[in-house]
């Protein structure tokens, strides 16, 4: 990261693989103006309700989650800082949904119940 810092727009990492290095990655990204993205599709919500973010005390700019959040059904989540989410064109709200799976009632219910249990 240090070598290419001036050329990077974002760093994507799976936080469990990096455990203690997450803090160092956060510090470098903050200092260099690089967006830090946690890929928690596999590990997300499996270790604690706050996932790797709460376990390691490192908050990324964006995070992705899937699998566990749907209670085993196909669903995905992207969350992050308002100023970055705003750039997506979705605007900023507490919840934004959209996918081909979200219209499936069982998947939607499973995701909603799982999220309610977690939060």
N, C-alpha and C positions, 0 to 999 in steps of 0.2 A: 504494500500500500504506500509506503513512504516513497519508494522509487518512482511510482507513477501518479503520485498525489495530484499534481497539476493537470493530469489528463483524465481523471476519473470523475464521473458524474454520480456514481453510486457504487456501493459495495454490498453484495448480497452474501449472507452467510447463514449457515445452519448453526444456531447458537450452542446446541449440545456438543457438537464436534469441537467447538472452540472454547467451551466453558470459561476458564479464567481469562482467555484472550478477548472476550467480548468487551470488557472494560477498556482495554487498550484500543480495540477497533473503534469504540465510541469516541474516545478521546481524539484519535487521529482524524476521524470523520468530522467531528465538531471543529477542530482546529483548521482543517483544510477546506471546509465547506462542502463536504461530500455527504450525500444521502446514505444513511445506514439502513439496510433492509434486512429483517430477520425472516428467513424462510422456516416457518414452524408448521409446515404442512404435515410432516411426520411427527415431530415431537410436541407440537402445540397442544396445550391443555392436558397433557398426559402426566406431567409431573406435579402440577399444582394449578389452581384456577387462574393464576396470573402467568402461568407458563414460564418459559426461560427468563422472561423479563423480570418477573418478581424473584425468581430464584437467584439470579445473578445481579440484580439491581441495576440493570442496564436497559434503558428505554430506546428502542430504535426509532427512526423517523417513519418507517413503514413496516408493517408486519403482514405475513400471509399465514393463514391457517386453513385446514380442511380436515377431512376424515373424522377426527374425534369430535369436532363441533357439530357434525351431523348425526351423532349417535350411530355411526356406522353406515349412514346413507350418503350418497354423493352430494357434497355441498362444499363451498369454499368461502373464505372471508379475506378481505383486505382491509386493514385499518391503519390509521396513522395520524400524523399531525395535520391539523386543519389547513395550514398553508400549502401543504403538498397535495392533500386530497382535493383542494379547491382547483388545482391545475388539471384535474381529470375532466373537468367540465360538468361533473355531477352536482356541483355546489357542495355545501357542507351541511350535514345533518347528523343526527345520532345514528340513523340507520338508512342504509341504501341497499336495495336488493335488486338483483337482476341476473338471471341466467336461464338456461333452458330447463334446469332442474328445479328452480324455485317455484315454478308453476305446478309442480307435482305436489299435491296436498300432503302426502305422507312425509316426503322429504322436508317440506316447509314446517310441518308440525314437529318433526323430530329435531330439526335445527333450532326452532323456537324454544322447545322444552329443554333441550340440552343447554342452550345459552342462558335460559332462565335459571337452571340449576347451577350453572357455573358462576353467574353473577349474583 
